[in-house]
Amino acid sequence: MLRGKFFVLIMQTPQKERTITLKLEPGYGHLLRMNHKEVTSGYHMNKKHWNSISLESNFSDELLQELIDESYNILLASFSKKVQQEILEGRS
């Protein structure tokens, strides 16, 4: 969570599957869903911007870390330049 807003959610579905849900650019999220069966539209989230990834799968740890960073950067960019600077200077 960053300034009261989520960029990542880790949860367990009713089917007991652990997932991580990340905010991604719509086109990139769509591409990931088409190329990785582990990636689905965000569970109980806006399906255009949020994507869920099964943590029970063999999804690449490196790619997952890149996606977490991307989700953080999308949220960071949504703040004003002043707030971005405060966050980057550790004054969040």
N, C-alpha and C positions, 0 to 999 in steps of 0.2 A: 504494500500500500504506500502511496506517495501523496502526501497532502490530502488524505482522506479519499483518494481515488484508487481503484484497483487496476493493476496491470497484469496480475496473475492470481489465479484461484486454484487451490489444490483441494480436491474433494473425492468422495466416494459415491458412486451412483447407487441407486436402489438395487442394482444387480451386483453390488459389492466390487465394482471395478474402480480402481483408483485412477483419477484423471487429473491432468493439469490443463487449465483453460487460459488462453492468452489472447490478447488483442493484437490483430495483425491487419495490414492493409488488405482490403477486400480481394484484390486480384491475386496477391501472394497467398492468402489463405485458401482461395479457390484452387490454385495450382497445387498447393500442398495436399488438399483433400483429394484431388484427382490422382496424385502420384504416391500417396502413402495411405494405406488402408487404416492405419492407426489414428489418422487425423480425421475428425468429424466436425460438423458445425457445432459451435459452442453450446454445451449442455445448459439449458435454461438461460441462455444469454441471447443477445442480438446475433442472429445467424450470419449477418453480413460481415461483422467485424470480429467476432470471437470464434476461436477454434479450440476444440478439446483434443487432447492427445492422451491415449491410453498409457498409463505408467506400467501396465502389465505386459507390454509388448517389448519388442527388441528395437524400438525407435532409437536412433542414434543420439547418444548423450551429447555429442558435439553440436549436432543440429538443434537439439532441445535447448542447449545453452544459448545458441545464436538467436533462437526464437524468443527466449526470455528477455535477452538484451534488446531485441527489436521491439517487443511489447513495452518495455520500460522507456525506450527512446520515443515511441509514439506518444505515450502519456506525457513525458517530459516536454515534448514539442507543443503540447496542447496548452501549456501554461504561458503566461506573458514572459517576455525576455527577462524582466526583473526577477520574477519568481524562479525562472530557470537558473539564473545566476546564483540566487540564494541557495537553491538546492545543490548546485554544483560546488558551492563553497562550503557545504555542510551546514547551512543555517536553515534546514528544512524543519 
